[in-house]
């Protein structure tokens, strides 16, 4: 399937990167083996997304809850994320892609934090697409932080007592992201797992059995084709007549 043949492309696609351990276990490999394929798939999907004309691609790579995994597994993930940052720094500026990092900065290794911050600076002028990497990310934590800022603003009189949804959105770390049009979850799980619920309010949801190591730009194309045939009502329903 040619990427250019897909019409009605979603503006913002969010993907929950999942199934790395399951992929490895099904092949009798160590759990961490699936982590080594994350990089290749990520680069392939990011480049495919730019070809499709997607404006925002957000990937949930490591949630705040993932720190509960075995230490050795977390160490491998951090190492692979560091390598991904290096590859993106080398390849993304050439295709005009901007990379953003969303998540807490206090827990991840200093070397990874430094690379992610440098990656943001290096790609800051990219205009073809914004790729957001969610690393040590929790939407509940993000919303809680926004509420704290709002409470402080109300207390100081800088913000009106009556808070609207648009006001909350402005105080989110992800304020630069528009609402998600298409959400894809790999590995067969059917939940959003604390990933951008604020922006997912009217997203079309697609759950795939494919584990992330087997995902490709063509799975993205097929998901966009499904999206194209969805009827988005945004709560308005369909016209009623007697």
C-alpha positions as a LaTeX table, in Angstrom:
\begin{tabular}{lrrr}
\hline
Residue & $x$ (\AA) & $y$ (\AA) & $z$ (\AA) \\
\hline
Unk1 & 0.00 & 0.00 & 0.00 \\
Unk2 & 1.42 & 3.38 & $-1.01$ \\
Unk3 & 1.46 & 5.89 & 1.82 \\
Unk4 & 0.26 & 8.67 & $-0.47$ \\
Unk5 & $-2.97$ & 6.78 & $-1.25$ \\
Unk6 & $-4.45$ & 7.41 & 2.20 \\
Unk7 & $-6.85$ & 10.35 & 2.43 \\
Unk8 & $-8.44$ & 12.15 & 5.41 \\
Unk9 & $-5.24$ & 11.87 & 7.43 \\
Unk10 & $-5.63$ & 12.49 & 11.18 \\
Unk11 & $-3.79$ & 15.57 & 12.37 \\
Unk12 & $-2.64$ & 14.07 & 15.68 \\
Unk13 & $-1.91$ & 10.37 & 16.13 \\
Unk14 & $-0.98$ & 8.96 & 19.55 \\
Unk15 & 0.42 & 5.46 & 19.89 \\
Unk16 & 0.86 & 3.43 & 23.07 \\
Unk17 & 4.08 & 1.50 & 22.45 \\
Unk18 & 3.36 & $-1.88$ & 24.02 \\
Unk19 & 4.08 & $-5.59$ & 23.74 \\
Unk20 & 7.88 & $-5.67$ & 23.71 \\
Unk21 & 8.09 & $-8.25$ & 26.49 \\
Unk22 & 5.26 & $-10.33$ & 25.06 \\
Unk23 & 6.92 & $-10.35$ & 21.65 \\
Unk24 & 10.14 & $-11.72$ & 23.17 \\
Unk25 & 8.43 & $-14.33$ & 25.36 \\
Unk26 & 6.49 & $-15.76$ & 22.41 \\
Unk27 & 9.81 & $-16.39$ & 20.70 \\
Unk28 & 11.49 & $-17.90$ & 23.73 \\
Unk29 & 13.80 & $-14.89$ & 24.05 \\
Unk30 & 14.78 & $-12.87$ & 27.13 \\
Unk31 & 12.14 & $-10.23$ & 27.97 \\
Unk32 & 14.52 & $-7.39$ & 27.21 \\
Unk33 & 15.11 & $-8.59$ & 23.65 \\
Unk34 & 11.99 & $-6.81$ & 22.43 \\
Unk35 & 13.42 & $-3.50$ & 23.64 \\
Unk36 & 16.15 & $-3.70$ & 21.02 \\
Unk37 & 13.56 & $-3.50$ & 18.23 \\
Unk38 & 11.86 & $-0.38$ & 19.57 \\
Unk39 & 14.36 & 1.94 & 17.91 \\
Unk40 & 14.00 & 0.54 & 14.37 \\
Unk41 & 10.20 & 0.53 & 14.52 \\
Unk42 & 10.06 & 4.04 & 15.99 \\
Unk43 & 12.21 & 5.49 & 13.21 \\
Unk44 & 10.24 & 3.66 & 10.53 \\
Unk45 & 6.88 & 4.84 & 11.90 \\
Unk46 & 8.07 & 8.43 & 12.40 \\
Unk47 & 9.30 & 8.66 & 8.82 \\
Unk48 & 6.10 & 7.03 & 7.56 \\
Unk49 & 4.01 & 9.53 & 9.52 \\
Unk50 & 5.77 & 12.45 & 7.86 \\
Unk51 & 5.13 & 10.91 & 4.44 \\
Unk52 & 1.45 & 10.57 & 5.29 \\
Unk53 & 1.24 & 14.22 & 6.30 \\
Unk54 & 0.49 & 13.64 & 9.98 \\
Unk55 & 1.27 & 16.85 & 11.88 \\
Unk56 & 1.66 & 15.45 & 15.41 \\
Unk57 & 2.82 & 11.97 & 16.39 \\
Unk58 & 2.95 & 11.18 & 20.11 \\
Unk59 & 4.51 & 7.95 & 21.38 \\
Unk60 & 4.07 & 6.60 & 24.90 \\
Unk61 & 7.45 & 4.93 & 25.43 \\
Unk62 & 7.83 & 4.70 & 29.20 \\
Unk63 & 5.15 & 5.45 & 31.77 \\
Unk64 & 5.79 & 6.53 & 35.35 \\
Unk65 & 4.30 & 3.19 & 36.42 \\
Unk66 & 6.97 & 1.32 & 34.45 \\
Unk67 & 9.53 & 2.04 & 37.19 \\
Unk68 & 7.95 & $-0.91$ & 39.03 \\
Unk69 & 9.49 & $-3.32$ & 36.51 \\
Unk70 & 12.69 & $-5.26$ & 37.34 \\
Unk71 & 15.75 & $-3.03$ & 37.67 \\
Unk72 & 17.66 & $-4.84$ & 34.92 \\
Unk73 & 14.77 & $-4.40$ & 32.48 \\
Unk74 & 14.44 & $-0.70$ & 33.28 \\
Unk75 & 18.19 & $-0.27$ & 32.75 \\
Unk76 & 17.92 & $-1.80$ & 29.27 \\
Unk77 & 14.96 & 0.46 & 28.42 \\
Unk78 & 16.85 & 3.57 & 29.55 \\
Unk79 & 19.84 & 2.49 & 27.46 \\
Unk80 & 17.67 & 1.99 & 24.36 \\
Unk81 & 15.94 & 5.33 & 24.88 \\
Unk82 & 19.35 & 6.97 & 25.04 \\
Unk83 & 20.27 & 5.31 & 21.75 \\
Unk84 & 16.97 & 6.43 & 20.22 \\
Unk85 & 17.75 & 10.02 & 21.21 \\
Unk86 & 21.11 & 9.73 & 19.43 \\
Unk87 & 19.54 & 8.34 & 16.26 \\
Unk88 & 16.80 & 10.96 & 16.21 \\
Unk89 & 19.37 & 13.71 & 16.70 \\
Unk90 & 21.26 & 12.45 & 13.65 \\
Unk91 & 18.33 & 11.75 & 11.33 \\
Unk92 & 15.33 & 13.92 & 12.21 \\
Unk93 & 16.72 & 17.39 & 11.38 \\
Unk94 & 17.26 & 16.24 & 7.79 \\
Unk95 & 13.54 & 15.65 & 7.30 \\
Unk96 & 12.50 & 18.77 & 9.19 \\
Unk97 & 10.97 & 16.94 & 12.12 \\
Unk98 & 10.71 & 18.55 & 15.55 \\
Unk99 & 11.11 & 16.32 & 18.62 \\
Unk100 & 9.59 & 17.16 & 22.00 \\
Unk101 & 9.91 & 15.31 & 25.30 \\
Unk102 & 6.97 & 14.96 & 27.68 \\
Unk103 & 7.43 & 13.55 & 31.18 \\
Unk104 & 9.11 & 14.04 & 34.54 \\
Unk105 & 12.76 & 15.03 & 34.51 \\
Unk106 & 13.68 & 14.15 & 38.08 \\
Unk107 & 13.74 & 10.35 & 37.83 \\
Unk108 & 15.37 & 9.41 & 34.53 \\
Unk109 & 19.18 & 9.04 & 34.26 \\
Unk110 & 21.04 & 12.33 & 33.83 \\
Unk111 & 22.63 & 11.24 & 30.56 \\
Unk112 & 19.23 & 10.47 & 29.02 \\
Unk113 & 17.77 & 13.73 & 30.29 \\
Unk114 & 20.69 & 15.63 & 28.78 \\
Unk115 & 20.25 & 13.90 & 25.42 \\
Unk116 & 16.51 & 14.52 & 25.30 \\
Unk117 & 16.97 & 18.19 & 26.12 \\
Unk118 & 19.70 & 18.49 & 23.46 \\
Unk119 & 17.44 & 16.70 & 20.96 \\
Unk120 & 14.68 & 19.23 & 21.58 \\
Unk121 & 17.09 & 22.11 & 20.95 \\
Unk122 & 18.61 & 20.53 & 17.85 \\
Unk123 & 15.23 & 19.95 & 16.20 \\
Unk124 & 13.48 & 23.09 & 17.46 \\
Unk125 & 13.12 & 24.57 & 13.96 \\
Unk126 & 11.58 & 21.45 & 12.42 \\
Unk127 & 8.22 & 22.10 & 10.77 \\
Unk128 & 7.24 & 18.90 & 8.93 \\
Unk129 & 5.91 & 17.14 & 12.03 \\
Unk130 & 6.15 & 17.27 & 15.83 \\
Unk131 & 7.20 & 13.95 & 17.34 \\
Unk132 & 6.58 & 13.80 & 21.09 \\
Unk133 & 8.34 & 11.14 & 23.15 \\
Unk134 & 6.55 & 10.41 & 26.41 \\
Unk135 & 9.21 & 9.19 & 28.84 \\
Unk136 & 8.39 & 8.82 & 32.55 \\
Unk137 & 4.99 & 10.21 & 31.71 \\
Unk138 & 1.75 & 10.12 & 33.71 \\
Unk139 & $-1.24$ & 12.16 & 32.61 \\
Unk140 & $-2.68$ & 12.21 & 36.13 \\
Unk141 & 0.59 & 13.69 & 37.37 \\
Unk142 & 0.51 & 16.23 & 34.54 \\
Unk143 & $-3.05$ & 17.28 & 35.41 \\
Unk144 & $-2.20$ & 17.45 & 39.12 \\
Unk145 & 0.73 & 19.76 & 38.33 \\
Unk146 & $-1.55$ & 21.97 & 36.22 \\
Unk147 & $-4.11$ & 22.14 & 39.05 \\
Unk148 & $-1.35$ & 23.18 & 41.46 \\
Unk149 & $-0.37$ & 26.04 & 39.14 \\
Unk150 & $-4.00$ & 27.05 & 38.75 \\
Unk151 & $-4.55$ & 27.05 & 42.51 \\
Unk152 & $-1.51$ & 29.27 & 42.95 \\
Unk153 & $-2.77$ & 31.64 & 40.26 \\
Unk154 & $-6.22$ & 31.85 & 41.84 \\
Unk155 & $-4.69$ & 32.51 & 45.25 \\
Unk156 & $-2.59$ & 35.37 & 43.86 \\
Unk157 & $-5.51$ & 36.79 & 41.90 \\
Unk158 & $-3.87$ & 36.23 & 38.51 \\
Unk159 & $-6.55$ & 33.71 & 37.50 \\
Unk160 & $-10.32$ & 34.05 & 37.83 \\
Unk161 & $-12.10$ & 31.79 & 40.31 \\
Unk162 & $-14.21$ & 30.24 & 37.54 \\
Unk163 & $-12.02$ & 27.74 & 35.67 \\
Unk164 & $-12.94$ & 26.54 & 32.19 \\
Unk165 & $-11.52$ & 23.57 & 30.29 \\
Unk166 & $-9.53$ & 25.87 & 28.00 \\
Unk167 & $-7.81$ & 27.37 & 31.03 \\
Unk168 & $-6.78$ & 23.97 & 32.34 \\
Unk169 & $-5.41$ & 23.03 & 28.90 \\
Unk170 & $-3.12$ & 26.07 & 28.90 \\
Unk171 & $-1.46$ & 24.93 & 32.11 \\
Unk172 & $-0.71$ & 21.39 & 30.98 \\
Unk173 & 2.86 & 20.49 & 30.02 \\
Unk174 & 1.31 & 19.12 & 26.82 \\
Unk175 & $-0.45$ & 22.42 & 26.04 \\
Unk176 & 1.27 & 22.56 & 22.65 \\
Unk177 & $-0.50$ & 19.37 & 21.56 \\
Unk178 & $-3.93$ & 19.52 & 19.90 \\
Unk179 & $-6.60$ & 16.96 & 20.74 \\
Unk180 & $-5.78$ & 13.44 & 19.57 \\
Unk181 & $-7.64$ & 12.35 & 16.44 \\
Unk182 & $-6.45$ & 8.74 & 16.34 \\
Unk183 & $-5.21$ & 6.62 & 19.25 \\
Unk184 & $-3.52$ & 3.29 & 18.51 \\
Unk185 & $-2.63$ & 0.71 & 21.14 \\
Unk186 & $-0.46$ & $-2.24$ & 20.18 \\
Unk187 & $-0.22$ & $-5.74$ & 21.74 \\
Unk188 & $-3.92$ & $-6.49$ & 22.13 \\
Unk189 & $-4.53$ & $-4.50$ & 25.30 \\
Unk190 & $-7.69$ & $-2.40$ & 25.25 \\
Unk191 & $-7.13$ & 0.50 & 27.61 \\
Unk192 & $-5.44$ & 3.92 & 27.50 \\
Unk193 & $-3.27$ & 3.42 & 30.63 \\
Unk194 & $-2.95$ & 7.00 & 31.87 \\
Unk195 & $-1.88$ & 8.25 & 28.44 \\
Unk196 & $-3.26$ & 11.67 & 27.40 \\
Unk197 & $-6.88$ & 11.17 & 28.58 \\
Unk198 & $-7.39$ & 14.95 & 28.45 \\
Unk199 & $-6.56$ & 15.05 & 24.73 \\
Unk200 & $-8.27$ & 11.71 & 24.01 \\
Unk201 & $-11.76$ & 13.03 & 24.80 \\
Unk202 & $-13.01$ & 12.53 & 21.21 \\
Unk203 & $-10.26$ & 10.42 & 19.70 \\
Unk204 & $-10.99$ & 7.40 & 17.55 \\
Unk205 & $-9.54$ & 4.33 & 19.28 \\
Unk206 & $-7.92$ & 1.39 & 17.51 \\
Unk207 & $-6.59$ & $-1.64$ & 19.38 \\
Unk208 & $-4.23$ & $-3.93$ & 17.48 \\
Unk209 & $-3.03$ & $-7.42$ & 18.40 \\
Unk210 & 0.31 & $-6.58$ & 16.78 \\
Unk211 & 3.11 & $-6.09$ & 19.29 \\
Unk212 & 5.26 & $-3.00$ & 18.83 \\
Unk213 & 8.36 & $-4.90$ & 17.54 \\
Unk214 & 6.22 & $-6.11$ & 14.61 \\
Unk215 & 4.50 & $-2.75$ & 14.02 \\
Unk216 & 5.43 & $-0.79$ & 10.89 \\
Unk217 & 4.48 & 2.28 & 8.92 \\
Unk218 & 2.04 & 0.12 & 6.99 \\
Unk219 & 0.14 & $-0.70$ & 10.20 \\
Unk220 & $-0.07$ & 3.06 & 10.64 \\
Unk221 & $-1.43$ & 3.39 & 7.11 \\
Unk222 & $-4.05$ & 0.70 & 7.74 \\
Unk223 & $-5.07$ & 2.39 & 10.99 \\
Unk224 & $-5.45$ & 5.69 & 9.15 \\
Unk225 & $-7.64$ & 3.91 & 6.59 \\
Unk226 & $-9.89$ & 2.69 & 9.43 \\
Unk227 & $-9.95$ & 6.23 & 10.81 \\
Unk228 & $-11.00$ & 7.56 & 7.41 \\
Unk229 & $-14.15$ & 5.42 & 7.51 \\
Unk230 & $-15.12$ & 6.39 & 11.05 \\
Unk231 & $-17.95$ & 8.90 & 11.44 \\
Unk232 & $-16.82$ & 11.46 & 14.01 \\
Unk233 & $-19.75$ & 13.13 & 15.77 \\
Unk234 & $-18.03$ & 14.82 & 18.74 \\
Unk235 & $-21.08$ & 14.15 & 20.90 \\
Unk236 & $-23.52$ & 15.81 & 18.49 \\
Unk237 & $-25.12$ & 12.54 & 17.34 \\
Unk238 & $-26.97$ & 12.32 & 14.03 \\
Unk239 & $-29.83$ & 14.53 & 12.76 \\
Unk240 & $-33.20$ & 13.46 & 14.21 \\
Unk241 & $-36.45$ & 13.59 & 12.32 \\
Unk242 & $-39.99$ & 12.37 & 13.07 \\
\hline
\end{tabular}
